[in-house]
């Protein structure tokens, strides 16, 4: 009888929220792969999970697997058997690989050549007999970041396993793990339905759980939480922030989530809102509530896993917890304000930046020098340059303040508050707040040029220092997030930070050399430059720029990320607007580049030119000057239009002119024309990289 339903539940102590999510994703593939490997057909596999359970539901299982006959051809018989008819190593290995005995191998004639065959008969097997082993392997097959043993058991799981349910329709399957035998009972919500729940048949498991106050899937719990939050927002006129990471954790902390409103004393609103929000979101998983104007209110949301009948008690307990946390925040903030931010700078000598690179104070000193270099390179006004150096000096000082030591995620933000309280300029204050930005792909960039200078000084100092001591990223390993830092710098350069990355790398490495760090400056400079070029290539490819377009730009020797990006986008745009003309020009360039003789030079004899040759050389000479001016003005579109104007004269040249003329003087002169033609492209892009068939 087909269409049987399997229900398998692993009941546990509360599982870590993010580990549970990862296990839920794993379990689907593990179950499907295991069933396929056992040749058990099925219709659907669904995974359910809560903090106390992982569930596999399989629909459409047959009563028996299908019998099958598989035939495999092996080596020729003369290779498989020796002169006495005994199986050779070749026959034995073939038979072993196919799971049959060598004595069972058959000989079959094929067009006069005899081969050996293995015939493998797989009988129909009862699915219920195969499932216990499969399910036990599912338990041990889940990969956890950390596992534990419990009691006197040797088995391991993320948290102690407390019950197992395994039903094929109404039949209990004999699954065993950690001294437990599977049955037909489950557990409801720990507080609302703690007693055992009987499950009459596999298909009823999810309904039994719902009646026992268990919301059995992440998606349903998220929907429930969002709906309750929306109702509270409508009732109060306030707005909740639900950061994705915190929400994902909260979803897997409650089996029956109930959203409640708590509040704290308004005096805590005097503390910077970022530290209050951090205390609630990161430390307590509460969602803060904001007014219509975006201001933080003294109300917050608690997602409870308790009995809603005791809402008042639950809210009171959570309010006591948040009050204690906010009191700490206010205490540290008030204490920190008793000293100006600059007084904390020397304390950075007690904080190690990196073992080989010294302290955060040493990093701060390097950042000041690098910010000064960048300010000069960007031609910042004197006041802005002064603010950049000041912000570079102060931006790390909050690392040794009480508030940041306790609430690490608000570093930079707290420094900006302390800077404002100490009377620093608004531009310094904002630069301190922004200097960690962009923190991730798509994050906001620093608001001002001064902020970008300080952020770039910070990130580039880290990158250059770690490359200098051999701590560059390798493969997928990037413990210091240097790729993210490089992408942040490239993003700032792309949006118009008017500095040379190449010169900045030189300046950053110089600060390390002056500080006494021994390293191969030229080698590290080259490695860091290549690192930024690679990040720029990745960013361009992620934005749908063709690989050959990027290669064409890089072949022109461009190393500045902003220039690489601008040229690649201009080139891609030109290619999209007139693809046929572009392809023809690229093909003509590739042909000229292949035919030319670089040693012949470019000084052609005008007296030997035919009309067609003269037309091409005139066009090339005119384009040279215009392209040089366009590149000087960073107008890559204009440069490409000038190159496009060469298409007709070069097409006519190849159509009418035999380059490899028998007259060696004529041939040499034509080589010089081609050299001049190719040279006009060299500062823009290598069009040969984009020619069809390249």
ZAZA-352028 format. One record per residue (C-alpha): x, y, z. Coordinates in pm, 1 decimal. Each point is the difference from the previous one (the first is absolute). Last residue first. Example, Ala and Ser with C-alpha at 12.3 -4.5 7.8 and 13.67 -1.06 7.14 Angstrom:
2
PT, 1367.0, -106.0, 714.0
PT, -137.0, -344.0, 66.0
END
This chain:
694
PT, 3949.5, 3603.3, -2792.4
PT, -266.0, -150.5, -226.0
PT, -184.0, 328.7, -28.9
PT, 224.2, 294.3, 87.8
PT, -28.7, 128.5, 355.3
PT, 353.1, -70.5, 121.7
PT, 129.8, 148.0, -327.1
PT, -160.2, 327.2, 100.9
PT, 279.5, 56.3, 250.8
PT, -128.6, 309.3, 175.7
PT, 46.0, 377.7, 20.6
PT, 373.7, 75.4, 21.6
PT, 91.8, -263.9, -257.6
PT, -260.9, 91.0, -261.0
PT, 201.4, 266.1, -186.4
PT, 295.1, -236.5, -2.9
PT, -184.5, -254.0, -215.9
PT, -44.4, 251.3, -283.6
PT, 359.4, 123.2, 24.2
PT, 130.2, -357.8, -12.8
PT, -230.8, -69.6, -294.5
PT, 140.5, 298.9, -188.4
PT, 353.8, -113.2, 83.6
PT, -77.5, -344.7, -141.1
PT, -124.1, 170.1, -316.9
PT, 336.3, 173.1, -38.4
PT, 182.4, -331.2, 45.9
PT, -213.6, -168.4, -266.9
PT, 62.3, 284.6, -245.9
PT, 373.5, -25.8, 64.0
PT, -8.6, -379.4, -30.2
PT, -169.0, 9.2, -339.5
PT, -180.3, -335.2, -6.2
PT, -286.9, 158.6, 194.4
PT, -101.7, -158.0, 331.8
PT, -252.3, 273.2, 79.8
PT, -210.0, -52.4, -310.9
PT, -224.7, 306.5, 2.5
PT, -355.2, 42.2, -127.8
PT, -223.0, -178.2, 253.5
PT, 242.8, 27.1, 291.1
PT, 32.5, 374.8, -48.7
PT, -372.4, 46.1, -62.8
PT, -77.5, -164.1, 333.2
PT, 267.1, 221.0, 164.3
PT, -152.5, 315.9, -148.2
PT, -354.4, -100.2, 102.3
PT, 78.7, -106.1, 359.0
PT, 220.6, 288.9, 96.4
PT, -293.8, 214.7, 117.6
PT, -69.9, -263.6, 267.5
PT, 333.3, 85.2, 162.8
PT, -105.1, 363.8, 23.9
PT, -334.1, -103.5, 146.0
PT, 186.2, -210.8, 256.6
PT, 205.6, 298.1, 114.7
PT, -315.3, 211.8, 34.0
PT, -163.3, -269.2, 215.5
PT, 314.4, -20.9, 209.1
PT, -13.0, 363.5, 107.1
PT, 256.0, -11.6, 283.1
PT, 106.1, 356.1, -101.7
PT, 355.1, -117.5, -71.8
PT, -150.3, -299.7, -177.3
PT, -203.6, 227.6, -228.5
PT, 303.3, 218.4, -78.8
PT, 212.1, -303.3, -93.0
PT, -287.6, -140.1, -205.9
PT, -32.8, 324.8, -196.4
PT, 371.3, 15.8, -73.8
PT, 28.1, -357.0, -116.2
PT, -329.5, 3.8, -192.8
PT, 125.8, 266.5, -243.1
PT, 317.7, -199.3, -70.2
PT, -200.0, -322.0, -46.4
PT, -250.7, 156.9, -240.3
PT, 280.5, 150.0, -206.8
PT, 181.8, -334.6, -4.4
PT, -313.2, -182.4, -117.1
PT, -79.2, 245.4, -281.7
PT, 363.9, -4.8, -116.3
PT, -1.1, -377.3, -19.5
PT, -312.4, 10.7, -217.5
PT, 145.0, 267.2, -228.2
PT, 330.0, -185.4, -30.4
PT, 286.6, 90.2, 228.2
PT, 365.4, -16.3, -110.1
PT, 69.6, 372.0, 40.5
PT, -142.6, -8.3, 351.7
PT, 286.4, -224.1, 114.0
PT, -101.1, -169.1, 329.4
PT, 157.4, 78.3, 339.5
PT, -185.7, -255.8, 212.5
PT, 274.2, -248.1, 94.0
PT, 107.2, -309.7, -197.5
PT, 75.8, -192.3, 321.4
PT, -370.8, -37.7, 79.5
PT, -62.5, -191.5, -322.5
PT, -371.4, 6.4, -71.9
PT, -207.6, -289.0, -129.2
PT, -150.3, -127.6, 327.4
PT, -73.5, 347.8, 134.8
PT, -159.7, 106.6, -326.9
PT, -225.2, -306.9, -1.8
PT, -94.7, 47.8, 366.5
PT, -79.0, 366.5, -65.4
PT, -211.5, -86.5, -302.9
PT, -189.5, -261.3, 203.9
PT, -60.6, 248.5, 282.3
PT, -121.0, 258.8, -251.6
PT, -235.5, -253.1, -160.1
PT, -131.7, -105.7, 340.4
PT, -67.7, 362.2, 93.6
PT, -175.3, 76.2, -326.2
PT, -220.4, -305.4, 49.7
PT, -72.3, 70.1, 368.6
PT, -95.6, 364.5, -40.2
PT, -158.6, 117.3, 327.8
PT, 93.7, -305.6, 207.6
PT, 372.1, 21.2, -85.8
PT, 8.7, 368.2, 80.4
PT, -162.5, -69.2, 336.8
PT, 243.4, -280.6, 77.4
PT, 294.7, 224.0, -84.5
PT, -133.5, 286.1, 211.7
PT, -62.8, -240.1, 286.3
PT, 347.6, -151.1, -26.4
PT, 164.9, 340.6, -23.9
PT, -178.1, 139.6, 306.0
PT, 64.5, -314.1, 206.9
PT, 369.4, -23.1, -89.7
PT, 41.3, 373.5, 63.9
PT, -161.4, -20.4, 341.7
PT, 213.1, -305.7, 81.8
PT, 333.9, 163.4, -94.4
PT, 216.9, -268.1, -162.3
PT, -33.6, 60.5, -375.4
PT, 265.3, -180.7, -204.1
PT, -191.2, -6.7, -329.9
PT, -46.0, -374.9, 50.7
PT, -217.6, 84.8, 300.5
PT, -255.8, 169.8, -225.1
PT, -20.1, -290.5, -245.0
PT, -18.3, -252.9, 284.2
PT, -300.2, 182.8, 147.5
PT, -179.1, -0.1, -335.3
PT, 90.9, -367.0, -48.7
PT, -162.5, -86.8, 334.9
PT, -330.8, 165.2, -92.0
PT, -136.8, 258.9, 244.2
PT, -308.7, -136.9, 180.4
PT, 31.4, 199.2, 326.8
PT, 142.9, -304.3, 178.1
PT, 262.8, -16.8, -274.3
PT, 98.2, 358.9, 73.7
PT, 24.2, -63.1, 375.8
PT, 210.2, -312.4, -56.9
PT, 234.8, 188.1, -232.2
PT, 38.5, 277.2, 257.7
PT, 83.5, -255.6, 269.6
PT, 265.2, -149.9, -230.8
PT, 147.9, 342.7, -72.2
PT, 10.1, 72.4, 373.1
PT, 190.1, -321.7, 73.4
PT, 234.2, 61.9, -293.6
PT, 95.5, 336.6, 153.0
PT, 47.7, -161.8, 341.7
PT, 225.0, -270.8, -144.1
PT, 208.4, 249.1, -201.9
PT, 50.4, 226.1, 302.1
PT, 89.2, -306.8, 208.2
PT, 268.1, -106.2, -248.0
PT, 144.4, 349.4, -26.9
PT, 6.0, 55.2, 376.9
PT, 164.3, -329.6, 88.2
PT, -58.8, 3.4, 376.1
PT, 159.9, 119.9, 325.5
PT, -222.9, 212.4, 225.1
PT, 198.4, 285.7, 158.2
PT, -271.0, 265.7, 30.3
PT, 139.4, 184.1, -302.8
PT, -52.7, -315.7, -205.7
PT, -358.7, -26.4, 126.6
PT, -75.5, 363.2, -84.3
PT, 158.6, -53.0, -343.0
PT, -237.6, -286.5, -71.5
PT, -295.1, 235.8, 44.7
PT, 157.2, 267.9, -221.3
PT, 74.4, -243.2, -283.1
PT, -353.5, -139.3, 24.7
PT, -135.9, 356.3, -11.0
PT, 203.6, 76.9, -312.8
PT, -153.2, -299.0, -181.3
PT, -344.7, 80.0, 134.6
PT, 17.1, 344.8, -154.3
PT, -239.5, 246.6, 157.3
PT, -312.3, 187.2, -107.8
PT, -269.0, -181.3, 206.8
PT, -260.2, 4.3, -278.2
PT, -256.2, -272.1, 49.2
PT, 230.0, -264.1, -146.7
PT, 272.2, 75.8, 252.2
PT, -243.6, -57.1, 286.6
PT, -121.1, -328.9, -149.5
PT, 360.6, -111.1, -58.2
PT, 82.0, 69.5, 363.7
PT, -301.2, -199.5, 122.2
PT, 85.2, -288.2, -234.3
PT, 348.9, -3.3, 149.9
PT, -137.5, -13.4, 354.6
PT, -234.8, -286.5, -91.3
PT, 288.5, -190.5, -155.1
PT, 208.4, 67.5, 310.3
PT, -257.3, -159.3, 230.6
PT, 267.8, -77.9, 262.7
PT, -72.5, -373.8, 4.2
PT, -0.8, -29.1, -381.0
PT, 4.5, -371.0, -80.7
PT, -183.6, -98.7, -320.0
PT, 324.7, -36.1, -192.0
PT, 273.3, 182.7, 190.0
PT, -39.2, 354.0, 134.2
PT, 326.8, 185.3, 69.4
PT, 165.2, -52.0, 339.9
PT, 361.6, 0.8, -117.1
PT, 125.3, 279.4, 226.2
PT, 0.1, 263.5, -277.1
PT, -339.4, -116.5, -127.4
PT, -140.2, 59.4, 349.0
PT, 143.9, 349.3, 17.2
PT, -111.2, 101.2, -348.7
PT, -359.2, -112.3, 56.8
PT, -32.4, 152.5, 347.1
PT, 151.5, 333.7, -101.4
PT, -225.2, 3.6, -306.5
PT, -314.9, -47.4, 207.7
PT, 75.0, 274.1, 252.6
PT, 134.1, 253.2, -251.6
PT, -297.7, -68.6, -228.3
PT, -246.7, 66.9, 282.7
PT, 184.7, 322.3, 93.5
PT, 4.5, 127.1, -359.5
PT, -362.3, -105.2, -52.3
PT, -109.3, 196.7, 306.9
PT, 186.8, 309.8, -122.0
PT, -167.0, -41.3, -340.1
PT, -332.7, 5.0, 181.6
PT, -288.4, -239.3, 64.4
PT, 193.9, -321.9, 55.8
PT, -137.7, -273.6, -227.3
PT, -330.8, -172.9, 74.0
PT, 6.3, -380.2, 2.9
PT, -65.9, -187.6, -324.4
PT, 272.9, -255.6, 59.6
PT, 106.5, 9.2, 364.6
PT, 149.8, 238.9, 256.3
PT, 17.9, 297.7, -237.2
PT, 71.7, 164.5, 231.2
PT, 225.3, -42.0, 303.9
PT, 95.2, 369.5, -16.4
PT, -355.3, 131.4, 1.9
PT, -54.3, 102.6, 363.4
PT, 354.5, 139.4, 22.9
PT, -50.7, 191.0, -327.6
PT, -328.0, 143.5, 129.9
PT, 158.7, 138.8, 317.8
PT, 298.9, 137.5, -190.5
PT, -233.7, 178.5, -243.7
PT, -212.9, 137.2, 283.5
PT, 313.2, 152.2, 158.3
PT, 117.5, -138.0, 335.0
PT, -155.9, 155.9, 310.5
PT, 67.4, -277.5, 252.2
PT, -367.8, -102.2, 3.2
PT, 11.3, -35.1, -378.9
PT, 308.7, -220.5, 24.2
PT, -165.8, -213.8, 269.0
PT, -303.7, -50.8, -222.0
PT, 220.0, -82.8, -300.2
PT, 204.0, -244.4, 205.2
PT, -320.3, -174.4, 101.6
PT, -81.7, -63.9, -366.0
PT, 354.6, -109.0, -78.8
PT, -38.7, -307.6, 214.4
PT, -369.4, -79.9, 48.4
PT, 34.6, -376.4, -60.2
PT, 231.9, -41.5, 299.0
PT, -255.8, 66.2, 272.2
PT, 190.3, -57.1, 328.2
PT, 345.3, 112.2, -117.4
PT, -179.5, 258.3, -212.8
PT, -182.0, 156.1, 296.3
PT, 301.6, -5.2, 230.6
PT, 226.6, 186.9, -239.4
PT, 313.1, -172.7, -130.5
PT, -125.3, -53.6, -355.0
PT, -134.1, 358.2, 5.1
PT, 343.2, 128.8, -102.1
PT, -7.4, -165.8, -342.5
PT, -135.3, 303.3, -191.0
PT, 201.4, 262.6, 189.6
PT, 325.0, 36.0, -194.2
PT, -158.8, -72.1, -338.7
PT, -272.9, 256.1, 80.6
PT, 265.7, 263.1, 71.1
PT, 192.5, -76.7, -318.2
PT, -319.8, 23.3, -207.4
PT, -109.7, 318.2, 176.9
PT, 332.7, 169.4, -78.3
PT, -24.8, -103.2, -364.5
PT, -354.5, 136.6, -11.0
PT, 112.9, 335.0, 142.1
PT, 294.8, 23.6, -238.5
PT, -216.6, -66.3, -307.2
PT, 38.6, -351.4, -137.4
PT, 229.2, -47.7, -300.3
PT, -93.7, -371.2, -19.5
PT, 369.2, -95.4, -1.7
PT, 68.4, 237.8, 289.3
PT, -290.5, -139.8, 202.4
PT, 105.9, -356.8, -84.1
PT, 351.2, 61.7, 134.8
PT, -135.6, 158.7, 318.9
PT, -239.2, -291.5, 47.1
PT, 296.4, -237.8, -39.3
PT, 197.8, 180.5, 266.0
PT, -297.3, 2.7, 240.1
PT, -72.1, -366.5, -75.2
PT, 358.6, -93.5, 85.6
PT, -29.8, 165.6, 341.9
PT, -332.6, -175.1, 59.9
PT, 151.1, -336.4, -91.6
PT, 276.9, 56.9, 253.3
PT, -263.8, 83.7, 261.0
PT, -195.1, -312.9, -99.7
PT, 305.5, -198.9, 98.7
PT, 275.1, -174.1, -191.8
PT, 13.3, -145.9, -348.2
PT, 144.6, -344.3, 70.8
PT, -259.2, -101.4, 260.9
PT, -285.5, 189.2, -160.4
PT, -190.5, 301.9, 130.3
PT, 83.8, -60.2, 366.0
PT, -177.1, 231.2, 246.1
PT, 202.6, 144.1, 290.2
PT, 157.6, 270.0, -219.4
PT, -358.6, 103.4, -77.5
PT, -5.6, 159.6, 344.4
PT, 198.8, 289.9, -146.4
PT, -306.3, 95.1, -205.9
PT, -243.8, 8.5, 294.8
PT, 78.9, 359.6, 96.5
PT, -97.9, 110.2, -351.2
PT, -362.5, -94.9, 69.1
PT, -34.0, 256.8, 278.7
PT, -50.3, -146.5, 349.3
PT, -312.3, -7.6, 220.3
PT, -199.6, -113.3, -303.0
PT, 122.9, -358.1, 41.5
PT, -155.2, -21.8, 347.5
PT, -340.6, 114.6, -125.6
PT, 9.1, -248.8, -287.4
PT, 114.0, -285.8, 223.2
PT, -278.3, 66.9, 250.6
PT, -261.6, 45.0, -269.6
PT, 89.8, -332.0, -164.1
PT, 4.9, -183.5, 333.0
PT, -341.0, 146.6, 88.1
PT, -118.0, -110.7, -342.9
PT, 90.4, -361.3, 74.5
PT, -160.7, 6.1, 342.5
PT, -314.2, 158.9, -142.9
PT, -6.8, -257.5, -280.1
PT, -6.1, -289.1, 246.8
PT, -260.2, 158.7, 229.1
PT, -219.1, 74.8, -301.1
PT, 31.8, -362.9, -108.7
PT, -124.7, -125.4, 336.1
PT, -288.2, 246.7, 4.7
PT, -103.6, -92.3, -352.1
PT, -9.9, -370.5, 85.9
PT, -193.7, 62.1, 321.7
PT, -258.5, 215.1, -178.0
PT, -28.7, -249.6, -286.7
PT, -80.7, -291.5, 229.8
PT, -293.3, -122.0, -209.7
PT, 229.2, 21.2, -303.6
PT, 183.5, -313.4, 127.0
PT, 366.5, 31.5, -87.0
PT, 197.7, 0.9, -324.4
PT, 11.3, 377.9, 0.0
PT, 96.9, 242.4, -272.5
PT, 57.7, 327.5, 185.2
PT, -66.4, 331.3, -170.9
PT, 129.2, 337.8, 118.9
PT, -124.4, 326.5, 145.1
PT, 204.2, 297.6, 126.5
PT, -14.9, 166.7, -340.0
PT, 280.3, 45.6, -253.0
PT, -51.3, 287.3, -241.4
PT, -85.7, -78.6, -361.3
PT, -249.4, 286.5, -35.1
PT, -295.9, -241.0, 13.4
PT, 129.7, -137.7, 328.6
PT, 229.3, -299.3, 34.2
PT, -37.9, -336.0, 172.4
PT, 298.7, -217.3, 89.1
PT, -7.7, -375.5, -73.6
PT, 129.4, -214.0, 286.0
PT, 262.7, -268.6, -66.2
PT, 160.5, 62.3, 342.8
PT, 368.3, 68.3, -72.0
PT, 2.0, 88.0, -367.8
PT, -338.6, 165.1, -38.7
PT, -64.9, 160.1, 339.5
PT, 349.9, 109.6, 103.4
PT, 81.6, 96.5, -359.1
PT, -314.0, 216.0, -19.9
PT, 100.9, 176.4, 322.1
PT, 357.6, 45.8, -126.7
PT, -123.0, 141.6, -331.0
PT, -256.4, 224.7, 171.7
PT, 266.4, 203.5, 174.8
PT, -89.9, 2.9, 373.5
PT, -248.6, 271.4, 97.2
PT, -274.0, -247.8, -93.7
PT, 91.6, -185.0, 320.8
PT, -190.5, 259.9, 200.5
PT, -319.4, -119.2, -170.2
PT, -9.7, -305.8, 226.4
PT, -53.9, -320.6, -194.1
PT, -290.7, -153.4, -186.8
PT, -137.7, -337.8, -100.2
PT, -236.9, -101.2, -277.6
PT, -70.7, -369.4, -66.3
PT, 44.1, -229.3, -301.4
PT, -101.8, -362.4, 55.0
PT, 203.5, -270.0, -171.4
PT, -109.6, -364.4, 31.8
PT, 312.4, -210.4, -54.7
PT, 230.9, 288.1, 94.1
PT, 373.7, 60.7, -43.0
PT, 18.0, -88.9, -369.2
PT, -197.4, 298.4, -128.4
PT, 196.7, 221.7, 240.8
PT, 326.6, -88.0, -175.4
PT, -126.5, 79.6, -349.8
PT, -152.0, 322.4, 136.3
PT, 334.9, 104.5, 144.9
PT, 180.3, -64.1, -328.1
PT, -266.0, 164.8, -217.4
PT, -27.7, 318.5, 205.4
PT, -363.1, 51.4, 109.5
PT, -43.1, 372.4, 73.8
PT, -334.4, 79.8, 155.5
PT, -217.4, 305.1, -73.9
PT, -236.5, 176.6, 238.9
PT, -363.9, 99.4, -52.6
PT, -88.7, -211.1, 304.0
PT, -283.8, -215.5, -138.8
PT, 125.4, -18.8, -359.0
PT, 353.6, -78.6, 113.4
PT, -130.5, -264.8, 240.6
PT, -197.7, -166.9, -280.1
PT, 303.0, 11.2, -230.6
PT, 214.7, -162.8, 269.1
PT, -254.5, -280.6, 42.3
PT, -8.5, -60.4, -376.9
PT, 380.5, 2.4, -23.7
PT, 31.2, -250.3, 285.4
PT, -259.1, -236.0, -149.9
PT, 154.2, 12.8, -348.8
PT, 343.1, -68.2, 147.8
PT, -137.5, -293.5, 197.3
PT, -167.3, -140.5, -310.5
PT, 318.8, 27.7, -208.5
PT, 215.0, -157.5, 270.6
PT, -225.1, -303.8, 18.3
PT, -195.0, -201.9, 260.7
PT, -194.7, 259.1, 198.5
PT, -44.2, -210.1, 315.4
PT, -293.5, 69.0, 230.6
PT, -103.0, -365.8, 47.2
PT, -277.8, 24.5, -258.5
PT, 263.7, 102.2, -254.3
PT, 213.0, -296.4, 101.7
PT, -283.5, -247.9, -53.6
PT, -66.1, 155.3, -341.3
PT, 366.1, -43.6, -98.4
PT, 5.0, -365.6, 108.1
PT, -329.0, -98.4, -166.8
PT, 146.2, -139.8, -323.5
PT, 211.7, -245.7, 197.7
PT, -291.7, -169.3, 174.2
PT, -153.2, -6.5, 348.3
PT, 240.5, 256.9, 150.4
PT, -28.4, -10.2, 380.4
PT, 104.1, 319.7, 177.9
PT, 219.7, -19.1, 309.3
PT, -64.3, 268.1, 260.0
PT, 149.2, 348.2, -14.4
PT, -287.9, 174.5, -172.0
PT, 26.6, 373.1, 77.1
PT, 332.9, 11.5, 181.5
PT, 231.9, -225.1, -205.3
PT, -210.2, 23.1, -315.4
PT, -106.7, -346.8, -111.6
PT, 198.4, -320.0, 20.3
PT, -20.4, -295.2, -239.1
PT, -125.5, -356.1, 24.5
PT, -5.2, -282.9, -254.7
PT, 322.6, -167.2, 105.7
PT, 368.9, 5.3, -80.4
PT, 235.8, -179.2, 234.6
PT, 245.9, 207.7, 200.9
PT, 336.1, -123.7, 130.2
PT, 193.6, 263.4, -190.1
PT, -171.7, -85.5, -327.7
PT, -245.9, -270.6, -105.9
PT, -250.7, -27.7, -285.6
PT, -237.8, -297.3, 4.4
PT, -275.6, 146.8, -222.0
PT, -344.1, 52.8, 154.8
PT, -281.8, -86.4, -241.0
PT, -291.4, 246.2, -37.0
PT, 111.7, 147.4, -334.3
PT, 371.4, -70.1, 13.4
PT, 68.6, 151.4, 338.7
PT, 325.3, 95.5, 174.1
PT, -9.7, 217.3, 312.0
PT, 312.5, 48.7, 207.3
PT, 38.7, 153.4, 344.8
PT, 243.5, 188.9, 223.8
PT, 304.5, 68.1, -219.8
PT, 257.8, 203.9, 192.1
PT, 121.5, 308.7, -189.6
PT, 212.5, 39.0, -315.6
PT, 27.5, -377.9, -26.5
PT, 255.3, -258.2, 110.9
PT, -17.7, -367.9, 93.7
PT, 231.0, -118.9, 279.6
PT, -271.1, -4.4, 268.5
PT, 67.3, 7.8, 374.0
PT, -212.7, 308.8, 50.6
PT, 36.5, 231.9, -294.1
PT, 240.0, 36.2, -292.2
PT, 39.9, 324.6, -192.1
PT, 25.2, 142.9, -348.8
PT, 130.8, 330.1, -134.5
PT, -20.7, 150.2, -350.0
PT, -252.3, -276.9, -80.1
PT, -6.4, -232.4, -302.4
PT, -306.8, -220.5, -28.4
PT, 93.8, -351.4, -110.8
PT, -28.8, -159.3, 344.9
PT, -375.3, 51.6, 17.0
PT, -48.5, -71.7, -369.5
PT, 192.0, -325.2, 38.3
PT, -258.0, -121.2, 252.6
PT, -271.3, 87.9, -248.6
PT, 156.6, -197.7, -282.5
PT, 59.4, -302.9, 220.2
PT, -360.9, 1.5, 117.4
PT, -133.4, 60.9, -356.0
PT, 125.7, -312.0, -176.7
PT, -231.6, -254.6, 166.4
PT, -305.9, 221.5, -45.0
PT, 84.3, 29.9, -370.0
PT, -37.4, -376.0, -50.6
PT, 248.8, -106.0, -265.6
PT, -49.2, -88.9, -365.9
PT, 298.0, -203.0, -120.0
PT, 313.9, 152.7, -148.8
PT, 151.7, -224.9, -264.1
PT, 344.5, 98.4, -121.5
PT, 118.4, -153.4, -323.3
PT, 370.9, 42.1, -50.4
PT, 120.2, -52.2, -354.0
PT, 318.7, -140.0, -147.7
PT, 90.1, 68.9, -360.6
PT, 56.6, -230.6, -301.0
PT, 91.2, 157.6, -330.7
PT, -151.4, -143.8, -320.6
PT, -252.7, 276.0, -48.4
PT, -90.5, 1.7, 368.2
PT, 7.9, -338.6, 174.4
PT, -106.1, -18.5, 360.8
PT, 174.7, -153.4, 298.7
PT, -174.8, 24.4, 338.3
PT, 147.4, 91.6, 337.2
PT, -154.3, -189.3, 291.3
PT, 326.2, -167.5, 102.7
PT, 152.5, 347.8, 47.4
PT, -251.4, 64.8, 277.8
PT, -218.2, 309.4, -40.0
PT, 5.5, 350.5, 144.5
PT, 78.2, 187.5, -319.2
PT, 341.8, 119.2, 116.4
PT, 84.6, -343.1, 137.4
PT, -80.3, -161.0, -334.2
PT, 217.0, 248.5, -191.7
PT, 289.0, -38.6, 244.3
PT, -15.8, -380.6, -17.0
PT, -19.3, 3.4, -377.2
PT, 300.0, 233.1, -39.0
PT, 195.1, -187.3, 268.1
PT, -43.0, -312.7, -212.5
PT, -281.5, -253.2, 25.5
PT, 108.1, -360.6, -55.9
PT, -70.1, -160.5, -336.3
PT, 327.5, -193.1, -13.5
PT, 139.3, 231.7, -268.4
PT, -82.5, 308.2, 209.7
PT, -338.0, 168.5, 25.2
PT, -107.5, 365.9, -10.0
PT, 245.1, 109.4, -269.7
PT, -101.2, -269.5, -250.0
PT, -361.8, 55.6, 104.6
PT, 10.1, 364.6, -107.9
PT, -52.9, 239.4, 287.7
PT, -334.0, 75.5, 163.2
PT, -351.8, 66.8, -122.5
PT, -252.9, 79.6, 271.3
PT, -360.0, -128.4, 12.9
PT, -241.2, 125.6, 263.9
PT, -317.7, -182.6, 95.1
PT, -249.1, 169.9, 226.8
PT, -267.3, -75.9, 257.1
PT, -195.1, 311.1, 98.5
PT, -0.5, 102.5, 364.4
PT, -289.2, -124.5, 206.3
PT, -285.9, 161.3, 191.5
PT, 30.7, 318.3, -199.1
PT, 62.9, 345.9, 150.6
PT, -217.7, 288.1, -117.2
PT, 60.9, 264.8, 265.4
PT, 305.6, 52.2, 219.9
PT, -6.2, 215.3, 313.4
PT, 331.7, 61.8, 177.1
PT, -17.2, 180.6, 333.5
PT, 263.6, 172.4, 213.1
PT, -97.8, 86.8, 355.1
PT, 32.8, 215.3, 309.1
PT, 78.6, 347.0, -142.3
PT, -248.7, -69.0, -279.2
PT, 41.1, -175.9, -332.9
PT, -189.0, -132.9, -299.0
PT, 151.5, -159.5, -308.5
PT, -208.0, -116.3, -294.5
PT, 87.8, -279.2, -243.7
PT, -232.9, -60.1, -293.4
PT, -103.0, -275.5, -241.7
PT, 222.0, -291.2, 92.0
PT, 193.8, -282.4, -168.8
PT, 222.4, -220.6, 216.2
PT, 310.6, -106.2, -187.9
PT, 206.7, -7.4, 323.8
PT, 228.5, 273.2, -137.8
PT, -308.3, 198.7, -102.2
PT, -141.1, -17.2, 351.9
PT, 331.7, 108.4, 153.7
PT, 43.9, 287.9, -245.8
PT, -348.7, 131.9, 70.5
PT, 44.8, -18.3, 376.8
PT, 344.4, 162.8, 4.5
PT, -111.6, 269.2, -243.7
PT, -294.5, 102.6, 219.7
PT, 197.5, -36.5, 321.3
PT, 269.8, 248.1, -91.2
PT, -232.8, 301.1, -18.4
PT, -160.8, -83.1, 333.7
PT, 345.4, -56.9, 150.8
PT, 107.2, 352.4, -103.3
PT, -310.8, 152.2, 160.4
PT, 52.2, -200.1, 318.6
PT, 363.0, 112.2, 23.3
PT, -119.8, 361.0, -26.0
PT, -243.8, -38.4, 289.2
PT, 200.9, -221.0, 235.6
PT, -210.9, -311.9, 77.0
PT, -231.0, -23.7, 303.1
PT, 13.2, -354.8, 143.0
PT, -86.0, -255.2, -263.1
PT, -267.3, -192.2, -186.0
PT, 102.7, -160.0, -331.6
PT, -317.5, -57.6, -202.1
PT, -60.1, -233.7, -292.3
PT, -332.9, -17.2, -181.2
PT, -29.8, -224.8, -305.6
PT, -311.4, -10.3, -216.0
PT, -100.2, -292.3, -223.7
PT, -110.9, 62.9, -355.4
PT, 42.4, -353.6, -131.9
PT, -151.2, -332.6, 109.7
END
